Amino acid sequence: MSVASHPKPLPRGSGNRRVVQIDTQDPRWDAFVLAAPGATVFHHTGWLAALEHENGQRPLKLACEEPDGTLSGILPLMVTRGLPLGTGGASAGRRLSSLPRTPVAGPLGTSEAVLLTLVEAAMAHARSSRLRLQLKQAARTLDDVVPGLQGGPWRLSYVKPLPDDPDRLRFGKSRNHARIAWAVRKAQREGLRVRDATNEADLRDWYRLYLDVNRWRGLPSRPYRLFQAAWEHLRPGGFLRLLLVHREQSGRDLLLAGAMLLMLGETTFYAFNGRLKEALHLRPNDLLQWHAMRDAAAAGYRWYDFGEVEEGNEGLAGFKAKWDTETRALIRYHAPPLPCDETDYKGLGTRIWPRRIALGAWHRMPLSVTAFAGDRVYRFL
């Protein structure tokens, strides 16, 4: 596992800067991302390449270029067609987003003036294409930056602060920490072990578990080509890990669970997971998270981001909260502003899907069918 890449000082911009569209192969983009405070793995060209492979559309990569050719800001954008017939509300409509199907990837800049320049350019692109602009931020960093851009809370994200020393990692009060430690020891006594995926065969095996957990939840799944592209473009640089939990059973090695982690700067994101339902009593997810957080702390990452939770999903919120996490309200900025203070997809995950397909029938569908259906749904999100 590579050591966390922490931000280095960036040159501040001056007058006569201009907004340019950056070519896919331009090394200045990733150089800026690796140095910028607040940058995430979702700004990296490897993630942009994965999104491009997923939906066949090239991202729009806007950058502020100074007179000497250095970059002082970046903003990745991509068009999403939106759900048809107004399903999910205006926030799920056709838009120019940073980025679709991505938690946070808003503008980065060395000054407020740079952010202003980037956002104004993005708004102009959106207007010329008759699209709503959507910018995704982890905090209210764009309030009052540009007239006509309005932010609102999206969902809560659960984030675990990591200590410098992994041996100092704690999970709340003694009783809660003891329960988690017991679950980890139980998994170890049952012969469970954690390892890194090493080849695409591992990735394919994990993808079946990912499909299965989403079938159980009644949710669409991302297509395999997204993960294949992320594996190809992010793993070589140390920005992606796929942790797998195995157990020997009846003379063969059985995959019980796995999680794809994406990391850059100070944050490791717990991005995608899969598990074998029949093995949950062995506590593979507890063992997996324990290892992932300890490894992240040892590598120099300061935050472990469990990701967002839709309002009303108490089970998932409880799992993420039990690790003694902090909650942060993710922010979505829109231009023009959303009507009626709309901030979410109007319960897309918990209400629209069960109305369209009876959940019991969805649970019995072959994984190949759920994969096909998920691919079609995500083309609109």
N, C-alpha and C positions, 0 to 999 in steps of 0.2 A: 504494500500500500504506500502510495507516495505521501510525502509530507505536505501539509496544507500550504498553499501559495498565498501569502499575506500581501495586502496592498502596499505598493511603494508610492512615494510622492509623485504627483503628476504635475506637469507644467500648466500654469494658469493661462487662460486665453487672453487675447488682446483684441483690439479693433480689427476691422477688415476680415473677420472670419467669414466663412461661407459654409452652407450645408451642401454636402455631396452625397451621392449614393456610392457605397463601397462595394467593390467587386468581391465575389466569394473568396478569391485567392489572396486578397490584400492582407498582408501580415499585421498591418497596423491595428486592425479590429481586435484580434485576440490579445495583442500586446497591451492595448488599452484596458480590456476586460481584466487581465491578470493584475493590473496595477491599480484599478479603480476601487476606492472604498465603496462598499455597498453592492459591488458586482456579484452576481450569482452564476451558477453553472448554466442557467437558462439564457444568459447573454452570450454564451460561448458559441462559436460557429459550429461546434459539434452538435449542440442541441438544435440549432437552426437547420443543420443538414438533416437531422432526424425528422424534424417537422416537415421539411421539404419532401423527404422520401415518403412520409406518411400520406400527404395529400397532393403530391405532384405539383406544388406551387412554390416558386422561389420567394424567399422573404425579401422585403424592402429594407435595406440596411442604410439608415440615415446616419450621417456623422457630421460633426462640426470640425472643419479643417481650418487651422490657423495659417497665416501667411507663410510660415516656414515649413508647412506640410505636415506638422504634427496634428494629432487629433485631440480635441478638448472635450468631446462628448459623443455619445452614440445612442441610437434608438432603433431596436429591431421591430419590424412591423410585418404583419401578414393579414391578408383578407380572408375572412371567413364568411361563408354564404348565409349563415343563420338558419334557424329552424323555420319551416314553411308555415304559412297561415297564421303568423303571429304567435305560434306556440312558444311558451316560455317568456313572453313579454319582450319589451324593447331591448333589454340587455342581452337577449339571445338572438337578436335579429342580425341582419347583414351588417358587417362592420370591419373597420381597419383596426386590428388589435395588436397589443404588445404583451403577450402573444397568445393566439388561441390555444386552448388545451394546455395552458401553462400557468402556474400559480402567480409568479411575479417576474416581470422582465421589462420594467418601465425605463424611462430615459436615465442615463448617467451623464453627469457633467462636472467640470471642474469649478463651475460657478453658477449662480442663479441666472446670469445673463446667457450662459450656454444653454441651460435648460429651457429658457424662454425661446431662444432661437430654434432649438430642436422641436419643441412642442408646436410653435407657430408653423414650422414647415410641415409637420405631421398633420395639423389641422387643415392646411391648404391642400395637401394630398387627398385627405378624406373628403373635403368639400368638392374637389374637382371630380371625384369618383362617386359623389352622392352617397357617401358612407358615413356612419357614425364612427367617431374615433373613440377607442377604449384603451386606456393606459392602466397597467396593473402595478400597484406599488405596495410595499410592506408597511408603509406609514404615510401620514399626510404631508408629504414633501412637496406637493405641487399646489397647495392652497394659495390662491391669489397670484399665481405666477403668470397666468394668461387669462384674460377676460373670455368668458364663454366656456371655460373648462370647469366642470363641477365634479367634486369627489364625494363619495359616500361609502359607508362600511359595507363590506362584502360578507365574509364569513370569518370565524375565529380560526386562527392557526395555533397549533400547540408546539411550543419550542422548549427544548431542554438545554439549560446552560451547562457547559462542560468544564470541568476543572482542568488545571494544567497537568495534574497527576491522576491517571485513571484509577489508582487505588483510592482516591478520595471521592469517587463517584458515589453519590447517595440518592435515594429515591424517597424523599420526604421524611416523615417522622419514623422513629425506630420500628414501630409496628408494621408500617407499610413497606419499609425497606426489607424487613425480615421476611414478609410474605413473598416478595419478589425473589429474594435470595433463595428461599425454600423452593420456589418453582424452578429456578435455574438448577439447583442441586438435584431436584427430582429428574429433570431432563437428562442431566449428566449420568445419574444412576441408571436410567433406562437405556443408556448407551447411545444417546444422541450426540452428534458431533457437528461442528460448523466448519465449513471450508469455503474458499473462493471458487467460483466457477472459472474454468480454464479454457473452455472451447464452446463453439456454437451448439454442440450437442447438449451441453449443460443448459444453455439458454433455451433450447427447444423443450427440454424436459420441464424446466421451470415455467415456461409459458402455458403449458397445460394446467398447472396448478393455479396460475393467474386466471385463466379462463374459468376454472371451476369455482374459485371463490367469488367471482363476479356473477356467475350463474346462480350461486346460492344467494347472493345479495339482490338479485334481480336487476343488475346493472349492465350496461353495454361495456365491452372490452375494447381496448386499443388494438389495432392490427399488429401482427407479428413484425411486419416490416419496420415499424417504428423502433422496436427494441433491437432489431437486427442492425439498423442504421446507427442507433445510439451506441451499441456494442462496438461497431466498427470505428466510429468517429470520436468517441469519448474515452473508451477504456484505455487505448494506448497511452494517452497522456495522464492517466491516473485520475480522471474525473468521473469514473463509473466503477462501481463494484457490484457484483452479484453474489450475495452470500447465500449459501445453501445449507440446510440442515438435513443430515442423513442418519439412518439407523440400519444396522444389519439385521435382517429378519428372514428366517427360513433359508439361510445360506445365500441371500442376495442383498444387495444394497438398495434401500428404499429411500426415495426423496420425500421428505415430510413437509418441508416449507422452504421458502426463499424470499429474499427481498432485494430489489434493485435500489442501490444508493447512488445518488448523484452529488458531487461535491466540488466546491471551488471557494477560494477565499477563506472565510471563517466558518462556513456552514456546510454541514452534511445534510442532505435531504433524504428522508425515508420516502422514496418516490412511488414504488409499486411493490405489491406483495402477492404471494400465492401460498396456499397451504392445503394439505390433505385433511379434509374434515374429520376423517376417522382417527387421526392422530392428535387431535387437539388436546386430549386428556394427558398427553405426554409433555405438554407445555413447550412445543418447539418455538413458538413465537417469542416467549419470554427469554429463552436461551439466545435466540437470534438477536433480539434487541440489546440484551446485555453485552454480547460480543461487539455488536456494531457501535454502540456508544463508547465502550472502552477503547476500541481501536481508533475511533474518531478523536477521542481525547488524547490518546498517545501520539497521534499524527499531527496534533497541533490545532485541530478545529475547536472552535469555541462554542458552537451551537449545533444542536441536533434537532432538525425540523421534522416533526411528525406529519406536517401538512394540515390542510384545512378540514373542517367538519361541517357538513350541512346542518342547519338548524333542525332539531328534532331527532337527530341520529344519536340518541343517548348512549347506545352500546359502544359505538366507535369513539365518542367523546370520552367515555369512561376509561376505555383502554389507553387512550393517549394521555389522559389526566393522571392516571395512576403512577406514571413515571416522574411525578413532581415537575410537571412542565409549567411554563408560563403561557398565557393566552395573549395573542396579538390580533387585533382586528385588521384584516387585509383591506386595502382601499382600492376601489375602482373609480377612475376618473373618466368622464364622458364629455364629448362635445359633438353635437349639442347635448345639454343635460338630459337625463332620463326623465320621463314624465312621472308624476305622482310619487316621487321619492322611491321609485322602484330600485332595488339593490340586488336582487337575486333572480335566478331562473324560475321563479314562482314554483319552487318545489319540484324541479324537473326530475331529481333523482328518486323521490319517494312517492310522487302522486301521478305523474304522467305515464311512466312505464307500467305500473300495475293496472292503469285504466286500459292500456292498449293490449297488453298481453297478460292473461291470468298468470299470477306468479307461480302457481302450481305447475302449469304447463311449461313455463319457462325453465323451472327446475329440472324437468324431464327431457329437455331438448338436448340433442348431441352437442358437444362442445364446438364442433365445426360449424353448426348452425348459429350458435351464439356469437362465434367469432365473425361470421359473415354479417350478422345483423349489427353487431357493434361497429364494424368498419363502416357500414352505411350510415349509422347514426352520427359517428364522429366526423363524417364529412361535412356536417352542418353546424358543428359546435365550435 
